[in-house]
Amino acid sequence: MSPASVNGQPAEGLDGITIAELVARQGLPGRGIAVARNGEVVPRSSWSTVTVESGDTIDIVTAVAGG
């Protein structure tokens, strides 16, 4: 099976890690971002239990404040 992708880029070595671990590996802050796995938003309360598997599509978006 193909590797997972993060924001449209193939990403090796992610099988079995949690969303929380992925966010930390990306060097992202714990706040102000949202994560979707295979098109479904992963609630922040589930980040430590939802894992990344081969073929998953992960989208990480950052909230931008405007004024």
N, C-alpha and C positions, 0 to 999 in steps of 0.2 A: 504494500500500500504506500501511497505517497506520504511524504512528511507533512506535518501540520504547516499552516502558513499563518503569519502574523502580519496584518495590514497589507496583504497581497504578496508578501515575500516568503518564499520557502524557508522554513526554520527547522533545522535538524536538532535532535537531542532533547526534544520537549516531551516525549511520550511519558506519561505518568506523573508529570509535575502538576502542581495545583495552579489555578489562576493567580493566587496570591504570590506564589513563587515566580511565575512568569512576569508579573508586574514588577516585582523586586529586581529580577534579572534585567529588565528593560531600563532600570534606573528611574522609574516613574514614581511620582508621589502617590501616597495612598489615597489622596483626596483629589477631587476635580477631574476624575476620569471615569469612563464607563467601558465595560468589556462585554462583547457579544461572542458567543461560541456557536458556530454554525447558524448564524442569523438570529439567535435568541439571546437577549440580554441576560447576563449572569448577575443576580443580585449580589451586592457587596457582602451580604451575610453568608453567601455560599462560596466565596472565593477560596476559602481554605479547604473546601471539600470537593469542588468540581475540578476534575483533572483534564489535561490535554491529551488527546490520543492521535495516532497517525491519521492523516486525512482531514483533521479538524481545520476549520477556517476560524481564526481568531481575529476580531477587529477591536482595536483599542482606540478610543477617541478621548480627546482632552477638551474639557469645557473651557471656552474662551469668554471672558467677560468683556462687555463693550459698554460704551457710554455715550 
